[in-house]
Amino acid sequence: QVQFVESGGGLVQSGGSLRLSCATSGFTFEPNAIGWFRRAPGKEREGVSCIDRDGGTYYPDSVKGRFSVSRDDEKKMVYLQMDNLIPEDTAVYYCGTDFSPAVTCNSGWLRLTARFGSWGQGTQVTVSS
């Protein structure tokens, strides 16, 4: 059974930091790119970062320079370090993938996986002003 379990969310003031964790199981982790996504109230799910099997990363402009993604293939974990948080970052955050091995992280992969991928239940991040 494929599982993604996100944790580490919470309430933080503007300018603060959080580190999200994603525990995975039930699929072959190492070849897959893993993404972080978020859904704010009233908005569609959007990708905020991804990391591929070679450690290549991609970030949209909205989070570039503030978010940093990493992975531990041995533990089958993915992490998202979020710094200098702003109220617009408030959302439920998910990790997920499309199970296509050896893909390269880019905006296209994030966009498609945000719509057609598989994710966990998410963890709430709330940034107060």
C-alpha positions in Angstrom: 0.0 0.0 0.0 1.4 3.3 -1.1 1.6 5.9 1.7 2.8 9.4 2.1 2.7 10.8 5.7 3.4 14.5 6.1 4.2 16.1 9.4 5.8 19.2 10.8 3.2 21.8 10.1 1.9 24.3 12.6 1.2 27.9 13.4 4.1 30.3 12.9 4.5 34.1 12.7 5.5 35.9 9.6 9.2 35.6 9.1 9.4 32.3 10.9 10.5 28.8 9.8 9.1 25.3 9.7 10.5 22.0 8.5 8.1 19.5 7.0 8.8 15.8 6.7 7.3 13.2 4.4 7.6 9.5 5.2 6.9 7.2 2.3 6.3 3.5 1.9 4.8 1.0 -0.5 6.7 1.9 -3.6 10.3 2.0 -4.9 11.4 5.4 -3.6 14.9 5.9 -5.1 14.1 6.4 -8.8 11.2 8.8 -8.3 11.0 12.5 -8.1 9.1 13.7 -5.1 7.3 16.9 -4.9 5.8 19.2 -2.3 2.5 20.7 -3.0 0.1 23.0 -1.2 -3.6 23.9 -1.4 -4.8 27.2 0.1 -8.5 27.7 0.9 -10.4 28.3 -2.3 -7.4 27.6 -4.5 -6.2 24.7 -6.5 -3.3 22.5 -5.5 0.0 23.9 -6.6 3.6 22.6 -6.6 6.1 24.4 -4.4 9.2 22.2 -4.9 10.5 18.9 -6.2 13.6 16.8 -6.0 14.6 14.1 -8.5 16.6 11.0 -8.2 19.9 12.9 -9.0 19.2 15.6 -6.4 18.1 18.1 -9.0 15.6 20.6 -7.6 13.0 23.0 -8.8 11.2 25.9 -7.1 8.6 28.3 -8.5 9.4 32.0 -8.1 6.9 32.3 -5.2 9.1 30.2 -2.9 12.5 30.4 -4.5 15.2 31.4 -2.0 12.9 30.7 0.9 12.1 26.9 0.6 14.6 24.1 0.3 13.8 20.5 -0.4 16.0 17.5 0.4 15.7 13.7 0.4 17.1 10.7 2.3 16.9 7.7 0.0 17.9 5.3 2.8 15.1 6.4 5.0 12.7 7.0 2.1 12.0 10.5 3.5 11.7 13.9 1.9 12.0 17.2 3.8 10.9 20.8 3.1 12.7 23.6 5.0 10.6 26.7 4.8 12.2 30.0 5.9 11.0 33.6 6.0 7.4 32.4 5.8 4.7 34.9 4.8 0.9 34.7 5.3 0.5 33.7 1.6 2.2 30.4 2.5 -0.8 29.4 4.6 -2.1 26.1 3.2 -2.3 22.4 3.6 1.0 21.0 2.4 1.3 17.6 0.7 4.1 15.4 -0.6 3.6 13.2 -3.6 4.8 11.8 -6.9 3.5 10.5 -10.2 5.5 7.3 -10.0 7.3 8.0 -13.3 10.9 6.9 -12.6 13.9 9.0 -13.6 12.0 12.2 -14.4 13.6 15.6 -14.1 12.1 18.1 -11.8 10.7 21.2 -13.6 7.6 23.3 -13.7 5.8 21.0 -16.0 6.3 18.0 -13.8 5.0 19.9 -10.8 2.0 21.2 -12.7 1.0 17.7 -13.9 1.7 16.0 -10.7 -0.3 18.6 -8.8 -3.3 17.4 -10.8 -2.7 13.8 -11.5 -0.3 12.5 -8.8 -0.7 10.8 -5.5 -0.3 12.5 -2.2 -0.8 12.0 1.5 -3.4 13.6 3.9 -1.3 16.8 4.3 -0.1 18.9 7.1 -1.5 22.4 7.9 0.8 25.4 7.8 -0.6 28.7 9.1 1.4 31.9 9.0 0.1 34.8 11.0 0.9 38.4 10.1 
